[in-house]
Amino acid sequence: MDKTLALSDWSLVQSFLAVADTGSLSAAARELGRSQPTLGRQVQALETDLGVSLFDRHARGLKLSAAGQQLLPMAQQMHAAMRQLSLAAAGQSQQLGGTVRITASVFASHHILPPILADIRRQEPSIQLELVATDISENLLFREADIAVRMYRPEQVDIVTRHLGDVPLCFCAARSYLDRAGRPTTPEELFQHDLVGFDSNDLIIAKMQAKGWPASKENFATRCDLQSAYWELIRAGCGIGFSQVQVAEADPAVEILPLGVDIPVLPVWLAAPQAMRQTPRIRRVWDLLAEGLKASL
């Protein structure tokens, strides 16, 4: 029997990879946006076509069989090749209309991008926008997004980048907290206050310690790694924390504390796959994003 897969069998390979990655049909179905029965039939169809069993069934899910482990690297190579094919084909489109998928952090997606995207829609109504709000770096080369807004310099090969400027940071707190606890005027007085910090992320502590401040996790009475929730904790009056200056200035419930401390800035970068950068709609959204972000700095 000829075991060579046709191009039309790609969806079967996708199903195999998703189940191998997640370890269950239900999780793989959610990832691919398919029903669990459909996914089960596709895996079974691929096993029938190849004449091997790809998974061993267990009470807690599915585990790659010996044959599945042997075939997985080849399926992953096929996956990468299909992504590159899709990327190259999309880059040939000369139409301005269409969809552009943008990824940014949850915080930037909530507090910075909405008015910029609204302006893009007003200027280019034929372009549809998809915003992927995530703190996980999307892989641009796999077309998980067309353009990324990053607060660090992207280093992937075959990616076009542009540094738009730097976002200043500040100490700030809710006016309700400061009215109750007082307003510190020096960095040393910070440690007499409730501080809002990160949980598993030690960035704030490391920066404070680099300045010679005796900071530790215990100094932060309230801790959270999710930036948007972190900001809401500050707004609610949990204590003093950090924020982007333009976000703090725009919130009447929050007061910036001028403590005379040089706080590192956040660089703002745009990134896009080199193969897609000159696609008209992506080039247009790139330019408008750059214009809007630079104006907000």
N, C-alpha and C positions, 0 to 999 in steps of 0.2 A: 504493500500500500504506500502511495506517495504521501509523505508526511509534511511536504512543503506547504507553508501557510500562504494564502492569498492576501492581498492588501485589504480585502473586505473583511478579513478575520481580525483586524486591528482591535475592534471592540472586545474581542475575546481575550486578547493579550492584556488590554487595559484592565479587564476584570480580574485576571490572574494576578497582575501586579498590585492592584488595590487590596485584594484579599491577603496576599503575601505580606503587604505592609501593615495592615490593620489586625490581621489574625482572626477576622470573623466576617461572615457574609453581611450582617446587619451594618457594621461600621463601614465596610467597603461600599455598600449600597448608598449610605448617606454621603460618603465622600464623592461618589460619581453621580449622585442624583438619579439613581435607578432604583427599582423595587428589589427587595431581597430575593423573591422568586426568580425574577429576570436574571439577576446576577448569578444565582445558583445554576440556572440552566446554561448560562454562558460558560461558566467554569466547567460544567459537565461536558458541554459541547467541545471545548478545547481539549479536555482529557480524552474524549472519544476520538477526535481528529488525530491527536498525537499518539494514542494507544498506550498512554501511561496514566498513572494516578499522581496528581500534582500535590495533593494534600492528604495528610492523615487526620481523621476526624477524632476530636477529643471532647470531653464534656465541657471544657472551657473555651472551645473554639476550634480553629483549624491551624495545623502546623505543616510547614512544607515537608513533603516526602523527600526521599533521597533524589528521586527524579526531578522534583520541583526545585530543589536546591541547585541541581546541575543546570537546569534550564533558566533559572532566574537571571544570571548575568546577561545572557543573550536577549531575554525579554527586556531588560533594562536598556541595553544598547538599541534595541528596536524602538523603545519609548523615546530615547534621546534623538534618534534619527527622525522620527515622525514629528517631534517638536521642532527640529530644525527645518524640516520641510514646510511645516505650517508657518514658521517665522519668515522664511524666505518668500513664500507665496504671498503672505500678507504685506510684505514690504514692497511688492510690485504694484499695489493698488494706487491709482492716481486720483481717486475720487476724494473730494473734501468731506462729503457726508459719511457717516458711519459711527462706530463706537470707539471710544478711547477709554481704556481702563487705567485708572490712577491708583497707586497705593501710597499710603502714608501712615504714620503712627496714629494710634487712637486719639491722642491728645491733639495733634495737628488736624486730624479729620474733624474733630469736634469744634475747635476754637479758632482755627486759622483758615482752613480751606473753604468752608461753605460760601462766604461772600465772594471769594475769588471764582469758584465754580459757577455761582449764579451769574457773575459778570460774563464768563465764557459762554454760558448758554444764551445770554442776551445778544452777544456779538455773533455767535455761530449756532443758530438754532438747528442746523442740519447735523450737528455733531452731538451724539448722545454720550453721556459721561457715566462711567461706573467707578465708584469710590470704594476701594478696599481698605477699610480701617483696621489695621493690625499692627502689633508690635513685633511680629515675626517678619523677617526680611523675605519678601517675595522674590522668586527667581525670575528675573526679567528675560533671561535667555530661554526659559521654558514658557514664555508668554503668560505667566501668571499675572503680569501687569505690563502695560505699554510704557508707562512713565512712573518713576518713583520719586517721591519727595523724601529726602533723607537728611537726618541731622548728623551725618558723618560722611566721609568721603567713600563712595563705592569703589571697590577695587577689583571687580570681576573683569576679565578680559572681554573684548568685543562689546564693551559698554561705553556709550558716550556720556560724559559728565559735564556739569557746569556748576561752578561755585557762585551762588547768588549773593552771598554776604553772611553776616553773623548775627545771631539773635542774642541780645543782652539778657542776662538773668539778674534777679534781685531777691533779697529777703523780703518777705511780706507776711501779713496775717490779716485775719478778719478784724474789722474795726470793733466788733463786739468782744473779741478776745482781748484786744489791746486796751479797750475801755475798762475791762475787768482786771487785767493783770499788769497794766502799765506798758510803757513803750521803751524798749532798750535803746540806748544811744551809743553803745560800744559793743564790739564783738564779744567781749568777756561777759557782758550782761546777758547774752543769749542763753547761757547755760543756767540762768536763774529762771528760765521760762520753759513752758511745754514746747517741745520741738516735734515737727512732723517730718519723718524720714522714710527711707526705703526699708524693705524687709530683708529679702535675700540679696538685693543689689547693694554693694558696699561703696558705690561711687561717692555719695555725699560724705561718708566717714573718711574715705581716702583723701578727698580734697581738703577736708578740715584738718586732718592729721598732717598733710603736706604743708599747711600753714602754721604748724606748731600748736594747734588747738587740741586739748585732751578729749577728743571725741570718741565715743564708743556707741554700740547699738543701744545700750541702756539709757543714753541721753535722750533718745527719741521715744517719747511716751506713746506716740501713735505712728504706726508704720504700714506702708503699702507700696507695692512695686508698680501697680497700674497707674500710669500718669494721670488719667482723667479722674480716677477715684481719689488719688493723692490730692489733686487740686480741690476737689469737693470737700475733702477733710479740712483743708486750710480755710475754705470759704465758710464752713460750718462752725469754725471757732475752736478747732482742736489744738491750735498752737501756731508757732512760727515755722515757715518752710520756705521753699524756693519756688520761683515761677518765672516764666518769660515776661519781660517788662511790659510788652504791649498787651498781654492778656491781663496782667494785674491792673494796669492803668485803665483798662476798659471796664473793670468791675467796680461799681461804687461801694460794694460791701467789703472791699479789700483795700488795705493801705500798704504802700511800699515803705520799707524801713531804710533810711539812708544811714548805713552804719560805716561808710567809708572803707568798705572791703572790696578789693578787686576780685570779682567773681568771674571764672572762665566763661567764655561765650559758647553758644551752640552754632556750628557752621551749618548752613543750609545749602543742600546740593540737589540738583535735578539729575536724573539718570534715565537712560533709555537704551534699548538694544541698537547697536550700530546699524543693523540690517533694517530697522524700522524707523530710524530717526528722520529720514527724508520722506516718509509717507506723508502726503499733504495734511491729512487731518491730525496726525501726531505732531508734525512740525508746527502746525497752527496752535494746538493746545499747549505744546511746549513753550512757545513764545508768549502766550497769554498767561500761563502759569508763572513764568519767569517775571513777567511784568507785574503781576499781582503780588507775588511773594516779595519782590524787591521793594515795592511800595509799602509793604507791611512791616519791613524791618526798621 
